[in-house]
Amino acid sequence: MHTEFTLNGELAALPHFLTSLAIGLLIGLERERNHGSRAGLRTFALVAMFGTLAAMLSEKATPWLLLGGLFIVGLMMVAAYSRVKDDNSADPGTTTIAATLVCYGLGAAVWYGSGTLAIMLAIITTVLLYFKAELHGITEKLSRRDLISMLQFGVLTFIVLPILPDKNMGPYEALNPYQIWLMVVLISGVSLVGYVAMQLIGQRHGAVLGLFGGLVSSTATTLVYARRSMENESFTNLAVTVILIANLTVLLRMAILSAAASPAILPQLLPVLGCGFLSGAIVMAFGWRKLSQQYEVTLPEIKNPAEIRAAAAFGLIYGSVLLFSAWLSDIAGSSGLYAVALISGLTDTAAITLSSLHFYQHGKLEATQAITAISLAFISNVGFKLGLIFFIGSPVLARLCVYGMLATAAGVGAALLALI
């Protein structure tokens, strides 16, 4: 006979305190390894439980108890660090004090029913504390222009986007300023993540460079490394690794854009993209041991995708693709859209991917038609990059890249034929 065990009365609050204890121990574990810190496992565990206790008592007495507890915790930590202010080698304590106050707040949040959110924030807090050296190096690796571009991305997202009209206009009512700029923000955001990651990792393993290079621009990445293989043959293996992984990452990027722009199409689109990814990955895996050798190379010279000029250029391209696709679809049906996909996909797949998803979302395309356009754009892009490799790169690079890239394109093509 099965019986459920439940906590009643005063013990009903026990799970909240256990959650707070776990949060405090998690953050305290990281602080414990910092020898200059004046707070460790026990302190953070007690602070988290104190936050939960203060929140509980504030419900029964006065809300001022919660604020009073926060003030007391902050005052105690400041007093603890003021004793060592003359020791130049000691930890100044600002980070630990801030972490302690956050820990107290998370303990209070647990009591108010936000235990899952509190645990997630505790993990994020611990990550921020642990990667101190890496985070301190961000400003050194990013140029002033990069930081300005990030601020520009904030302008694009939170100032320009909200003021644009959300209505269809222009020929065929194909142009919606708000929707166009929303796609600009989406592609800029995805590319910016890859760009920043590339700057932070510096000269590391080619697989990582290929991954983030593919998020920013696989075509630009292919061009840069094809040139480098011609200038210095010792970089050929690394160039192959970067190019092949960047080519595979395009499929991941397309999946991310599709998930954000039109999640409903994913059940039919993902098998097509996944088949291409799997085919390319299998072929690449055969030569991975040789290709994964370490080489010191400079990062590909790619402009920050969050710059207003770059974002505006993509917006213009995307709007043009929308308009051109609507016109050709009107006079030539779906074959007109496929022609646009083959042409626009030569240098980049983002614009046609997003425009196809736009038409699908508004009922102007069937799912298979949108997927066909996206797949054709990818195959066209692979063909263009292979052309770059053959004409700009070394013969050895071309020979090593051709099988992996053709396998990826063939996988997408085979899955598309099975779908239609």
N, C-alpha and C positions, 0 to 999 in steps of 0.2 A: 504494500500500500504506500502510495507516494504522498508525502506531506510537504507543504511549502513552509519554509522558515522565514518569518518576517520579524523585523524589529519594531517594537511598539513602545509607546511612551517616550521616555527620555533617550532611549537607545536609538530611536528613529533617526536622530541627527548624526549617528556615528559614521555612516558612509561619507558624509560631507567632510568630516574631519580626517578620515583616512585618505580621501582624495587630496585634501590640502597638504597632508603629511607627505604624500608622494610627490606633489609639486615642489614642496620645500626641499625635499631630499634631492630631487633632480637638479634644481638650480644650485643648491648647496654643494653638490658633488663637484660641479665645475669650479665653484669658488674655492673649494678645499684645496685644489691643485695649485692655486695661486698663493704662494707662500707669503706674499705681502698683504693679503686680504685679512681684514679684521673680523670676517664672518665666514662661517663654513657650514658644514652639514647640519649641526645642531641648531645654529642660529636661524638659518633659513627655514628649517622645518618648524621651529617654534614660531617664527614670524608668520608663516603661512597659516598655521592653526590659529594664531592670534587674530589674523584677519577674519577667519571664519567665525571665531568666537565673538569678535566685536560686532560682526554683521548680525549674528543671532541675537545678541543682547540689545542691539539697536532697535530691533523689531519689537522687543518686549518693553524697552524703556524709552530711550530717546535717540533719534538719528545722530545726535551729536557725539555719541559714543564711538561711532565708526570713524568720524573725522578726527576725534580726539586720539584714537588709537593710531591713526596714520601720523599724526603730529608727534606722538610719543616715539614711534619707531624711527622716524626721521631724526628727531632730536638725539636719540640714543646713538645712532650711527655717526652723526656729526661729532658728538662728544667722544666717541671711541677713536675717531681719526684725528681729532684735535690734539690728542696726547702724543702723537708721533709726527706732528707737523714740522718739527725741526730736523727730522731725519730725512736727508735728501734721497736716500735709497729706498725709502718706504713708498708703498703704493699710496698715491694721493687720495684714493678711495671714492672718487666721484662715481665711477662705474658700479662699484659694490653698493654704494648708498642707493643709487638709482635702481639696481637690481633688487635690493631689499624692499624698497617701496612698491615695486612692481609685484613682488612676491606677496606682500601684504594685500594688495589690491586683488590678486588672483585668488587668494584665500577667501576674500569677501565675495568675489564673484561666484565661487563654488556654492556658497550658502544661498545665493539668490537664484540658483537653478541653472547656472551657466558653466557647469562642471566640464563639459566637453570642450567648450571654447577656452576655458581656463587652462586645460591640459595642453591644447594646441599652442596657446600663447606661451606657456611655460617652455615648451620644446623650442619655439622660436627664440625665446629669451636665452636659453642655454646655448643655442647655436651662435647667436650674436656674441655671447661672452666667450665662447670657445675659440672662434675664429678672429681673435683680436688682431693678430699680426697681418692676416690676409686683408681684413677690412681697413687697417691703417695704411696699407699699400695701395688702396684704390686711387686716392688722389694723386699718387706719384705716377701711376700707370696710365691714367686718363689725362688727356691734355685739357687745357682751358677751353678749347673749342668743343671738346666732347662734353664737358660739363654744361656749357652753354646750350648745346644741342639737346641735352636732357631737359633743361628748363624750357626749351622750345617745344619739346614733346608735351610738356605740361600745358603750354599755351594752346597747342593744337587740340588737346583733349578736353581741357576744362574751360577754355575761353572761346575758341573759335567754334567748336562743335555745337555747343548749346544754342548759339545765336543763329545758326543756319536754318532756313525753312525746310520743314519735313513734308514736301509735296512734290509730285511729279510735274515736270515741265519740259519744254523743248520739243523737238520732233519726236513723234511716237511716244511722247511722255516718258522718255527713257532716262531722263536726267533728274535725279533727286539730290539736291545739294547736301542734305543731311546724311543720306545713305552713302553717298560718294565719300564724304569726309569721314564717316564712320569706318569705312573700309580703309581709308588712308591711315587712320589711327590704329586700326587692327594690324595692318601690314608693317607699319612703322614700329609698333610695340614688339611684335615678334622678331623683327629684324634687329631692333635695338638690344634685345636680350642677347642675341647671338653676338652682336658687335661688342657689347660691353664684356661679355665672357671672353671673347678673343683677346681683348686688350688686357684682361686680368690674368689670363693663363700664361701670356708671354710666349716664349719659345719652348713649347712642350711637345708632347707626343703628337704625331701627325693625325691620329684618330680624333683627338679633341679638336684640333684645328679644322679638320674636315667637317665635323659635326656642326660647329658654330659658324664656319664659313658657309655651309649649306643653308643655314638659317638666314644669314644676311643676303648672300647672293652666290649661288653655285656657279653661275656663269663667270662672274668676276674672279672667283677663287680659282676656277679652271684656267682662266686666261693667265693669271699671275704665276701659277705653278708650272704651267706649260712653258712659259718664258724662262723660268728658272731652270727647268730641266735642260733647256737648250744652252743656257749660259754655263751651267755646271752639271756634268753628268752624275756627279756623286749624290746629287739631290733627287735623282730619278725615282728611287724606291719610295722616298717620302712623298714626292709629288704624286705618285700613283695612289698611295694611301689616302692623301688629302682629297684628291679629285674623286675617287670612287666613293668615299664616305660622304663627301659633299653631294654627290649625285643621288645617293640613297636618302640623304637628309631632306632633299626636295620633296620626297614622298611624305615624310613626316610633317614637313611644313604645310603641305597641301591638306593633310589630314587635320592639322591644328586649325587652319583657316576654315575648313569645312565645318568642323565642330563648333566654331564660334559663329559662323555666318548662317549655316543651315544644318543643324543637327539631324533633321529628319532624313537627310540623304545618306547619312553615314552607314546604315546597314547594307546598302547596295554599293557604296563607293569604297568602303574600307577593304572588301575582298579584292577589288581591282588593284588598289594601291598596295595592299599587303602581298599580293602575288608578285608584283614587280619587285618589292623590297626583298622578299624571300629569295627570288631567283638571283638577284644581284648579290645578295649576301652570301649565298651558297658558292657562287663562282669566286667571289673575293676570298672566301675562307680558305680555298685551296692554296692560295699564295700568300696567306696572311703572315706566316712565320718569316718569310723573306722580306715582305713589305714593311713589317713593323719595326725595322731597325731605327735607332735613334739618330737624328741629325739636328744640328743647330741651324735654323734658318730664320729669316725675318718673317714677320707676319705679312699676310697679303695686304696690299694697300687698297683698302676699301673705305669709301667715305661713310661717315656716320649717317645712317638712314633716317635719323630723327631730325636732321636739319630741315628748316622750313623749305628751303629750295628743293631738297630731295623729295620731301613730302608733297609739295605742290606739283612737282613733276610727275610723281606717281598718280596723283589725283587727276591730272590732265590726261595721262595715258589711260587710266581706268575709265574716265568719262568718255574718251574717244572710242575705246573698245565697246563700251555700252551702246553708244550711238551707232557705231559702225555695225555692230552685231544686230541691233534692232532693224537697221536698214536692210542689210543683206538677208536677214531672216524673213523680212516682209516680201522681198522680191525673189528670193531663191529658197526659202524654207530653211530647214535645219542644215542643209548643205552649205548655205551661206555662213552660218555660225561656225561650221567646221573649218571653212576656209580661213575665217578670222583666227580661230584657235591655232591653226598651223602656222600662220604668219606671226601673230603676237607671241606665241609660245617660243619662238626662236631665241629670244634674249631673256625672257622671264615668263614664268607661268602664273604669277600672282594675279595679274589683271584679268586674264581670261577665266581663271578659276573663280574669282570673286564675281565677275559679271555673269558667268553661267549659273552660279548659285543664286544670284540676284533674280535672274529670269525664272529659275525653278521655284524660288520662294513666292513669286508673284503669279505662278501658274502659267507662265508663257512657255515653259519647257517641261517636257517629261523628264523623269529622273534619268532614264537611259540616255536621253539626248544631252543632258548636262554632263553626265559622266563621260560620254563619248567625247565631248568638247574638251573636258579636263584632261582626259587620257591622250588625245591627239596633241594637245599643247605640251604635255610632258614628253611624248615621243619626239615631237619637233625640237624641243629643247635639248634632248639627248643628242639628236643628230647634229644640231648646231655646235654643241660643245665638242663632239667628236671631230667636227671640221676644224675647230680651233686647235685641237690637240695635233691633228695631222699636219696642219699648215704652220703652226707656231712652235709646237713642242718637238722633242727629239724623236727619232724613229723608234727607239726603245720604249719611250713613254707611250707612244701610240699603240705599240704592240701589246703592252701590258694592260692598257686601259680598255681597249676595244671590246674584249670579251665580257668584262664585268658590266660595262655600260650597255652593250647590246643585250645582255641577259636581262637587265633591269627593264629595258624598253620592251623586250619580247614577252616578259612576264606580264607587264601591264596590257600589252596587245592581246595576248592569249586570254587573259581574264575578261577583257572587254568583249572579245568575240563570243565567249561563253555566256556573257550577260545578255547580249543582244540577239 
